[in-house]
Amino acid sequence: MTSSMRRSLNCMSADRLCCHLRAKFYIFGQTMEELARTAVADKQLSAMVKAMSFLLSVQGVDDLY
């Protein structure tokens, strides 16, 4: 991952990411709203959400913002 990608992920709004992914994904049976609430208090989960965002962008999903 390049430093510009890393900066982009670090600056990404969790709310925007969750809005984008809400209708597309359920993670372990959680809705994206539940995931977002958990991610606020869980740095590891927050990092996972950012990684998912990066993987989606690699697959051609570029409207995360």
PDB file of N, CA, C and O in Angstrom:
ATOM      1  N   MET A   1       0.854  -1.177   0.000  1.00  0.00           N
ATOM      2  CA  MET A   1       0.000   0.000   0.000  1.00  0.00           C
ATOM      3  C   MET A   1       0.897   1.236   0.000  1.00  0.00           C
ATOM      4  O   MET A   1       1.833   1.335   0.793  1.00  0.00           O
ATOM      5  N   THR A   2       0.605   2.167  -0.887  1.00  0.00           N
ATOM      6  CA  THR A   2       1.417   3.370  -0.961  1.00  0.00           C
ATOM      7  C   THR A   2       1.073   4.317   0.179  1.00  0.00           C
ATOM      8  O   THR A   2       0.031   4.185   0.821  1.00  0.00           O
ATOM      9  N   SER A   3       1.962   5.273   0.420  1.00  0.00           N
ATOM     10  CA  SER A   3       1.701   6.215   1.512  1.00  0.00           C
ATOM     11  C   SER A   3       0.476   7.074   1.217  1.00  0.00           C
ATOM     12  O   SER A   3      -0.252   7.443   2.139  1.00  0.00           O
ATOM     13  N   SER A   4       0.236   7.397  -0.056  1.00  0.00           N
ATOM     14  CA  SER A   4      -0.959   8.194  -0.367  1.00  0.00           C
ATOM     15  C   SER A   4      -2.229   7.397  -0.106  1.00  0.00           C
ATOM     16  O   SER A   4      -3.224   7.958   0.353  1.00  0.00           O
ATOM     17  N   MET A   5      -2.211   6.090  -0.394  1.00  0.00           N
ATOM     18  CA  MET A   5      -3.368   5.243  -0.083  1.00  0.00           C
ATOM     19  C   MET A   5      -3.584   5.195   1.423  1.00  0.00           C
ATOM     20  O   MET A   5      -4.714   5.265   1.907  1.00  0.00           O
ATOM     21  N   ARG A   6      -2.479   5.073   2.152  1.00  0.00           N
ATOM     22  CA  ARG A   6      -2.569   4.996   3.608  1.00  0.00           C
ATOM     23  C   ARG A   6      -3.156   6.291   4.170  1.00  0.00           C
ATOM     24  O   ARG A   6      -4.017   6.257   5.050  1.00  0.00           O
ATOM     25  N   ARG A   7      -2.685   7.438   3.657  1.00  0.00           N
ATOM     26  CA  ARG A   7      -3.230   8.725   4.105  1.00  0.00           C
ATOM     27  C   ARG A   7      -4.714   8.822   3.781  1.00  0.00           C
ATOM     28  O   ARG A   7      -5.510   9.296   4.592  1.00  0.00           O
ATOM     29  N   SER A   8      -5.073   8.369   2.590  1.00  0.00           N
ATOM     30  CA  SER A   8      -6.476   8.418   2.176  1.00  0.00           C
ATOM     31  C   SER A   8      -7.341   7.595   3.121  1.00  0.00           C
ATOM     32  O   SER A   8      -8.416   8.039   3.524  1.00  0.00           O
ATOM     33  N   LEU A   9      -6.881   6.401   3.475  1.00  0.00           N
ATOM     34  CA  LEU A   9      -7.641   5.555   4.394  1.00  0.00           C
ATOM     35  C   LEU A   9      -7.730   6.184   5.773  1.00  0.00           C
ATOM     36  O   LEU A   9      -8.772   6.122   6.425  1.00  0.00           O
ATOM     37  N   ASN A  10      -6.630   6.791   6.219  1.00  0.00           N
ATOM     38  CA  ASN A  10      -6.631   7.402   7.544  1.00  0.00           C
ATOM     39  C   ASN A  10      -7.589   8.583   7.620  1.00  0.00           C
ATOM     40  O   ASN A  10      -8.135   8.872   8.685  1.00  0.00           O
ATOM     41  N   CYS A  11      -7.795   9.266   6.496  1.00  0.00           N
ATOM     42  CA  CYS A  11      -8.664  10.447   6.482  1.00  0.00           C
ATOM     43  C   CYS A  11     -10.114  10.098   6.186  1.00  0.00           C
ATOM     44  O   CYS A  11     -10.996  10.949   6.308  1.00  0.00           O
ATOM     45  N   MET A  12     -10.364   8.864   5.802  1.00  0.00           N
ATOM     46  CA  MET A  12     -11.718   8.487   5.399  1.00  0.00           C
ATOM     47  C   MET A  12     -12.696   8.601   6.557  1.00  0.00           C
ATOM     48  O   MET A  12     -12.409   8.177   7.676  1.00  0.00           O
ATOM     49  N   SER A  13     -13.822   9.165   6.279  1.00  0.00           N
ATOM     50  CA  SER A  13     -14.879   9.273   7.276  1.00  0.00           C
ATOM     51  C   SER A  13     -15.523   7.908   7.476  1.00  0.00           C
ATOM     52  O   SER A  13     -15.976   7.284   6.516  1.00  0.00           O
ATOM     53  N   ALA A  14     -15.564   7.449   8.716  1.00  0.00           N
ATOM     54  CA  ALA A  14     -16.202   6.160   9.004  1.00  0.00           C
ATOM     55  C   ALA A  14     -17.676   6.196   8.619  1.00  0.00           C
ATOM     56  O   ALA A  14     -18.226   5.200   8.152  1.00  0.00           O
ATOM     57  N   ASP A  15     -18.313   7.351   8.817  1.00  0.00           N
ATOM     58  CA  ASP A  15     -19.723   7.467   8.454  1.00  0.00           C
ATOM     59  C   ASP A  15     -19.925   7.276   6.959  1.00  0.00           C
ATOM     60  O   ASP A  15     -20.841   6.571   6.536  1.00  0.00           O
ATOM     61  N   ARG A  16     -19.068   7.905   6.158  1.00  0.00           N
ATOM     62  CA  ARG A  16     -19.198   7.777   4.705  1.00  0.00           C
ATOM     63  C   ARG A  16     -18.952   6.344   4.253  1.00  0.00           C
ATOM     64  O   ARG A  16     -19.667   5.818   3.400  1.00  0.00           O
ATOM     65  N   LEU A  17     -17.933   5.721   4.836  1.00  0.00           N
ATOM     66  CA  LEU A  17     -17.644   4.335   4.485  1.00  0.00           C
ATOM     67  C   LEU A  17     -18.823   3.445   4.830  1.00  0.00           C
ATOM     68  O   LEU A  17     -19.226   2.610   4.020  1.00  0.00           O
ATOM     69  N   CYS A  18     -19.379   3.609   6.015  1.00  0.00           N
ATOM     70  CA  CYS A  18     -20.497   2.768   6.431  1.00  0.00           C
ATOM     71  C   CYS A  18     -21.726   3.014   5.570  1.00  0.00           C
ATOM     72  O   CYS A  18     -22.465   2.078   5.266  1.00  0.00           O
ATOM     73  N   CYS A  19     -21.955   4.264   5.174  1.00  0.00           N
ATOM     74  CA  CYS A  19     -23.083   4.551   4.283  1.00  0.00           C
ATOM     75  C   CYS A  19     -22.913   3.814   2.965  1.00  0.00           C
ATOM     76  O   CYS A  19     -23.872   3.266   2.421  1.00  0.00           O
ATOM     77  N   HIS A  20     -21.692   3.805   2.457  1.00  0.00           N
ATOM     78  CA  HIS A  20     -21.432   3.142   1.183  1.00  0.00           C
ATOM     79  C   HIS A  20     -21.632   1.635   1.280  1.00  0.00           C
ATOM     80  O   HIS A  20     -22.197   1.010   0.382  1.00  0.00           O
ATOM     81  N   LEU A  21     -21.158   1.063   2.387  1.00  0.00           N
ATOM     82  CA  LEU A  21     -21.173  -0.395   2.513  1.00  0.00           C
ATOM     83  C   LEU A  21     -22.465  -0.952   3.105  1.00  0.00           C
ATOM     84  O   LEU A  21     -22.722  -2.152   3.012  1.00  0.00           O
ATOM     85  N   ARG A  22     -23.280  -0.089   3.713  1.00  0.00           N
ATOM     86  CA  ARG A  22     -24.442  -0.533   4.490  1.00  0.00           C
ATOM     87  C   ARG A  22     -25.314  -1.517   3.727  1.00  0.00           C
ATOM     88  O   ARG A  22     -25.673  -2.568   4.259  1.00  0.00           O
ATOM     89  N   ALA A  23     -25.656  -1.191   2.497  1.00  0.00           N
ATOM     90  CA  ALA A  23     -26.591  -2.020   1.736  1.00  0.00           C
ATOM     91  C   ALA A  23     -25.917  -3.232   1.112  1.00  0.00           C
ATOM     92  O   ALA A  23     -26.602  -4.128   0.617  1.00  0.00           O
ATOM     93  N   LYS A  24     -24.589  -3.278   1.125  1.00  0.00           N
ATOM     94  CA  LYS A  24     -23.874  -4.322   0.401  1.00  0.00           C
ATOM     95  C   LYS A  24     -23.373  -5.459   1.273  1.00  0.00           C
ATOM     96  O   LYS A  24     -23.235  -6.590   0.807  1.00  0.00           O
ATOM     97  N   PHE A  25     -23.100  -5.166   2.535  1.00  0.00           N
ATOM     98  CA  PHE A  25     -22.418  -6.161   3.350  1.00  0.00           C
ATOM     99  C   PHE A  25     -23.050  -6.360   4.715  1.00  0.00           C
ATOM    100  O   PHE A  25     -23.543  -5.419   5.337  1.00  0.00           O
ATOM    101  N   TYR A  26     -23.024  -7.605   5.166  1.00  0.00           N
ATOM    102  CA  TYR A  26     -23.290  -7.920   6.564  1.00  0.00           C
ATOM    103  C   TYR A  26     -22.052  -8.659   7.043  1.00  0.00           C
ATOM    104  O   TYR A  26     -21.608  -9.615   6.407  1.00  0.00           O
ATOM    105  N   ILE A  27     -21.498  -8.220   8.158  1.00  0.00           N
ATOM    106  CA  ILE A  27     -20.288  -8.839   8.682  1.00  0.00           C
ATOM    107  C   ILE A  27     -20.655  -9.578   9.953  1.00  0.00           C
ATOM    108  O   ILE A  27     -21.066  -8.975  10.944  1.00  0.00           O
ATOM    109  N   PHE A  28     -20.504 -10.876   9.910  1.00  0.00           N
ATOM    110  CA  PHE A  28     -20.832 -11.711  11.061  1.00  0.00           C
ATOM    111  C   PHE A  28     -22.241 -11.408  11.557  1.00  0.00           C
ATOM    112  O   PHE A  28     -22.489 -11.404  12.763  1.00  0.00           O
ATOM    113  N   GLY A  29     -23.159 -11.155  10.637  1.00  0.00           N
ATOM    114  CA  GLY A  29     -24.544 -10.900  10.996  1.00  0.00           C
ATOM    115  C   GLY A  29     -24.827  -9.492  11.496  1.00  0.00           C
ATOM    116  O   GLY A  29     -25.957  -9.188  11.879  1.00  0.00           O
ATOM    117  N   GLN A  30     -23.819  -8.630  11.496  1.00  0.00           N
ATOM    118  CA  GLN A  30     -24.022  -7.259  11.962  1.00  0.00           C
ATOM    119  C   GLN A  30     -24.374  -6.363  10.784  1.00  0.00           C
ATOM    120  O   GLN A  30     -23.815  -6.501   9.696  1.00  0.00           O
ATOM    121  N   THR A  31     -25.297  -5.449  11.010  1.00  0.00           N
ATOM    122  CA  THR A  31     -25.531  -4.418  10.004  1.00  0.00           C
ATOM    123  C   THR A  31     -24.372  -3.436  10.056  1.00  0.00           C
ATOM    124  O   THR A  31     -23.614  -3.424  11.026  1.00  0.00           O
ATOM    125  N   MET A  32     -24.226  -2.620   9.030  1.00  0.00           N
ATOM    126  CA  MET A  32     -23.146  -1.655   9.030  1.00  0.00           C
ATOM    127  C   MET A  32     -23.306  -0.634  10.158  1.00  0.00           C
ATOM    128  O   MET A  32     -22.311  -0.133  10.682  1.00  0.00           O
ATOM    129  N   GLU A  33     -24.543  -0.323  10.534  1.00  0.00           N
ATOM    130  CA  GLU A  33     -24.750   0.607  11.648  1.00  0.00           C
ATOM    131  C   GLU A  33     -24.183   0.034  12.944  1.00  0.00           C
ATOM    132  O   GLU A  33     -23.525   0.739  13.708  1.00  0.00           O
ATOM    133  N   GLU A  34     -24.444  -1.243  13.182  1.00  0.00           N
ATOM    134  CA  GLU A  34     -23.902  -1.893  14.382  1.00  0.00           C
ATOM    135  C   GLU A  34     -22.384  -1.940  14.313  1.00  0.00           C
ATOM    136  O   GLU A  34     -21.697  -1.703  15.307  1.00  0.00           O
ATOM    137  N   LEU A  35     -21.865  -2.250  13.119  1.00  0.00           N
ATOM    138  CA  LEU A  35     -20.422  -2.299  12.938  1.00  0.00           C
ATOM    139  C   LEU A  35     -19.804  -0.929  13.207  1.00  0.00           C
ATOM    140  O   LEU A  35     -18.757  -0.831  13.847  1.00  0.00           O
ATOM    141  N   ALA A  36     -20.449   0.121  12.721  1.00  0.00           N
ATOM    142  CA  ALA A  36     -19.922   1.475  12.922  1.00  0.00           C
ATOM    143  C   ALA A  36     -19.882   1.832  14.405  1.00  0.00           C
ATOM    144  O   ALA A  36     -18.901   2.408  14.877  1.00  0.00           O
ATOM    145  N   ARG A  37     -20.935   1.497  15.139  1.00  0.00           N
ATOM    146  CA  ARG A  37     -20.962   1.800  16.582  1.00  0.00           C
ATOM    147  C   ARG A  37     -19.847   1.044  17.304  1.00  0.00           C
ATOM    148  O   ARG A  37     -19.198   1.582  18.201  1.00  0.00           O
ATOM    149  N   THR A  38     -19.634  -0.204  16.904  1.00  0.00           N
ATOM    150  CA  THR A  38     -18.585  -1.003  17.530  1.00  0.00           C
ATOM    151  C   THR A  38     -17.206  -0.469  17.163  1.00  0.00           C
ATOM    152  O   THR A  38     -16.308  -0.423  18.004  1.00  0.00           O
ATOM    153  N   ALA A  39     -17.040  -0.066  15.905  1.00  0.00           N
ATOM    154  CA  ALA A  39     -15.733   0.377  15.422  1.00  0.00           C
ATOM    155  C   ALA A  39     -15.258   1.642  16.123  1.00  0.00           C
ATOM    156  O   ALA A  39     -14.054   1.867  16.250  1.00  0.00           O
ATOM    157  N   VAL A  40     -16.193   2.468  16.576  1.00  0.00           N
ATOM    158  CA  VAL A  40     -15.811   3.692  17.279  1.00  0.00           C
ATOM    159  C   VAL A  40     -14.971   3.355  18.506  1.00  0.00           C
ATOM    160  O   VAL A  40     -14.013   4.061  18.820  1.00  0.00           O
ATOM    161  N   ALA A  41     -15.328   2.281  19.197  1.00  0.00           N
ATOM    162  CA  ALA A  41     -14.635   1.913  20.431  1.00  0.00           C
ATOM    163  C   ALA A  41     -13.581   0.828  20.220  1.00  0.00           C
ATOM    164  O   ALA A  41     -12.868   0.471  21.157  1.00  0.00           O
ATOM    165  N   ASP A  42     -13.477   0.310  19.018  1.00  0.00           N
ATOM    166  CA  ASP A  42     -12.597  -0.831  18.769  1.00  0.00           C
ATOM    167  C   ASP A  42     -11.640  -0.497  17.631  1.00  0.00           C
ATOM    168  O   ASP A  42     -12.019  -0.551  16.461  1.00  0.00           O
ATOM    169  N   LYS A  43     -10.402  -0.153  17.972  1.00  0.00           N
ATOM    170  CA  LYS A  43      -9.435   0.270  16.956  1.00  0.00           C
ATOM    171  C   LYS A  43      -9.129  -0.839  15.956  1.00  0.00           C
ATOM    172  O   LYS A  43      -8.912  -0.560  14.777  1.00  0.00           O
ATOM    173  N   GLN A  44      -9.107  -2.092  16.408  1.00  0.00           N
ATOM    174  CA  GLN A  44      -8.823  -3.196  15.501  1.00  0.00           C
ATOM    175  C   GLN A  44      -9.935  -3.325  14.468  1.00  0.00           C
ATOM    176  O   GLN A  44      -9.662  -3.521  13.284  1.00  0.00           O
ATOM    177  N   LEU A  45     -11.180  -3.217  14.904  1.00  0.00           N
ATOM    178  CA  LEU A  45     -12.300  -3.304  13.985  1.00  0.00           C
ATOM    179  C   LEU A  45     -12.305  -2.119  13.032  1.00  0.00           C
ATOM    180  O   LEU A  45     -12.620  -2.267  11.851  1.00  0.00           O
ATOM    181  N   SER A  46     -11.959  -0.950  13.540  1.00  0.00           N
ATOM    182  CA  SER A  46     -11.866   0.234  12.701  1.00  0.00           C
ATOM    183  C   SER A  46     -10.827   0.015  11.599  1.00  0.00           C
ATOM    184  O   SER A  46     -11.053   0.387  10.448  1.00  0.00           O
ATOM    185  N   ALA A  47      -9.700  -0.583  11.951  1.00  0.00           N
ATOM    186  CA  ALA A  47      -8.666  -0.881  10.962  1.00  0.00           C
ATOM    187  C   ALA A  47      -9.175  -1.877   9.930  1.00  0.00           C
ATOM    188  O   ALA A  47      -8.842  -1.770   8.750  1.00  0.00           O
ATOM    189  N   MET A  48      -9.982  -2.848  10.362  1.00  0.00           N
ATOM    190  CA  MET A  48     -10.542  -3.826   9.429  1.00  0.00           C
ATOM    191  C   MET A  48     -11.480  -3.142   8.435  1.00  0.00           C
ATOM    192  O   MET A  48     -11.469  -3.463   7.247  1.00  0.00           O
ATOM    193  N   VAL A  49     -12.291  -2.199   8.921  1.00  0.00           N
ATOM    194  CA  VAL A  49     -13.199  -1.479   8.032  1.00  0.00           C
ATOM    195  C   VAL A  49     -12.401  -0.696   6.996  1.00  0.00           C
ATOM    196  O   VAL A  49     -12.770  -0.665   5.822  1.00  0.00           O
ATOM    197  N   LYS A  50     -11.314  -0.067   7.420  1.00  0.00           N
ATOM    198  CA  LYS A  50     -10.467   0.667   6.480  1.00  0.00           C
ATOM    199  C   LYS A  50      -9.845  -0.280   5.462  1.00  0.00           C
ATOM    200  O   LYS A  50      -9.751   0.052   4.280  1.00  0.00           O
ATOM    201  N   ALA A  51      -9.419  -1.456   5.913  1.00  0.00           N
ATOM    202  CA  ALA A  51      -8.842  -2.436   4.992  1.00  0.00           C
ATOM    203  C   ALA A  51      -9.877  -2.911   3.982  1.00  0.00           C
ATOM    204  O   ALA A  51      -9.558  -3.088   2.806  1.00  0.00           O
ATOM    205  N   MET A  52     -11.116  -3.120   4.430  1.00  0.00           N
ATOM    206  CA  MET A  52     -12.187  -3.511   3.499  1.00  0.00           C
ATOM    207  C   MET A  52     -12.382  -2.433   2.450  1.00  0.00           C
ATOM    208  O   MET A  52     -12.575  -2.735   1.272  1.00  0.00           O
ATOM    209  N   SER A  53     -12.333  -1.189   2.868  1.00  0.00           N
ATOM    210  CA  SER A  53     -12.480  -0.068   1.951  1.00  0.00           C
ATOM    211  C   SER A  53     -11.392  -0.113   0.885  1.00  0.00           C
ATOM    212  O   SER A  53     -11.664   0.069  -0.302  1.00  0.00           O
ATOM    213  N   PHE A  54     -10.155  -0.357   1.318  1.00  0.00           N
ATOM    214  CA  PHE A  54      -9.042  -0.436   0.374  1.00  0.00           C
ATOM    215  C   PHE A  54      -9.241  -1.580  -0.607  1.00  0.00           C
ATOM    216  O   PHE A  54      -9.024  -1.411  -1.807  1.00  0.00           O
ATOM    217  N   LEU A  55      -9.650  -2.741  -0.110  1.00  0.00           N
ATOM    218  CA  LEU A  55      -9.862  -3.889  -0.991  1.00  0.00           C
ATOM    219  C   LEU A  55     -10.962  -3.615  -2.005  1.00  0.00           C
ATOM    220  O   LEU A  55     -10.844  -4.011  -3.164  1.00  0.00           O
ATOM    221  N   LEU A  56     -12.022  -2.947  -1.587  1.00  0.00           N
ATOM    222  CA  LEU A  56     -13.092  -2.595  -2.520  1.00  0.00           C
ATOM    223  C   LEU A  56     -12.584  -1.637  -3.585  1.00  0.00           C
ATOM    224  O   LEU A  56     -12.962  -1.752  -4.751  1.00  0.00           O
ATOM    225  N   SER A  57     -11.734  -0.694  -3.201  1.00  0.00           N
ATOM    226  CA  SER A  57     -11.219   0.254  -4.185  1.00  0.00           C
ATOM    227  C   SER A  57     -10.341  -0.459  -5.204  1.00  0.00           C
ATOM    228  O   SER A  57     -10.343  -0.101  -6.382  1.00  0.00           O
ATOM    229  N   VAL A  58      -9.594  -1.459  -4.765  1.00  0.00           N
ATOM    230  CA  VAL A  58      -8.765  -2.240  -5.681  1.00  0.00           C
ATOM    231  C   VAL A  58      -9.638  -3.005  -6.673  1.00  0.00           C
ATOM    232  O   VAL A  58      -9.249  -3.218  -7.821  1.00  0.00           O
ATOM    233  N   GLN A  59     -10.818  -3.414  -6.220  1.00  0.00           N
ATOM    234  CA  GLN A  59     -11.728  -4.168  -7.079  1.00  0.00           C
ATOM    235  C   GLN A  59     -12.570  -3.262  -7.969  1.00  0.00           C
ATOM    236  O   GLN A  59     -13.471  -3.741  -8.658  1.00  0.00           O
ATOM    237  N   GLY A  60     -12.292  -1.970  -7.964  1.00  0.00           N
ATOM    238  CA  GLY A  60     -12.986  -1.063  -8.861  1.00  0.00           C
ATOM    239  C   GLY A  60     -14.127  -0.293  -8.243  1.00  0.00           C
ATOM    240  O   GLY A  60     -14.816   0.451  -8.941  1.00  0.00           O
ATOM    241  N   VAL A  61     -14.345  -0.452  -6.945  1.00  0.00           N
ATOM    242  CA  VAL A  61     -15.384   0.337  -6.278  1.00  0.00           C
ATOM    243  C   VAL A  61     -14.713   1.623  -5.830  1.00  0.00           C
ATOM    244  O   VAL A  61     -13.930   1.622  -4.880  1.00  0.00           O
ATOM    245  N   ASP A  62     -15.020   2.727  -6.515  1.00  0.00           N
ATOM    246  CA  ASP A  62     -14.265   3.950  -6.255  1.00  0.00           C
ATOM    247  C   ASP A  62     -15.131   5.083  -5.739  1.00  0.00           C
ATOM    248  O   ASP A  62     -14.690   6.233  -5.727  1.00  0.00           O
ATOM    249  N   ASP A  63     -16.347   4.791  -5.313  1.00  0.00           N
ATOM    250  CA  ASP A  63     -17.225   5.863  -4.852  1.00  0.00           C
ATOM    251  C   ASP A  63     -17.406   5.834  -3.339  1.00  0.00           C
ATOM    252  O   ASP A  63     -18.507   6.055  -2.834  1.00  0.00           O
ATOM    253  N   LEU A  64     -16.323   5.561  -2.621  1.00  0.00           N
ATOM    254  CA  LEU A  64     -16.397   5.487  -1.166  1.00  0.00           C
ATOM    255  C   LEU A  64     -16.594   6.857  -0.535  1.00  0.00           C
ATOM    256  O   LEU A  64     -17.023   6.955   0.614  1.00  0.00           O
ATOM    257  N   TYR A  65     -16.290   7.893  -1.263  1.00  0.00           N
ATOM    258  CA  TYR A  65     -16.414   9.245  -0.734  1.00  0.00           C
ATOM    259  C   TYR A  65     -17.719   9.838  -1.180  1.00  0.00           C
ATOM    260  O   TYR A  65     -18.025  10.981  -0.842  1.00  0.00           O
TER     261      TYR A  65
END
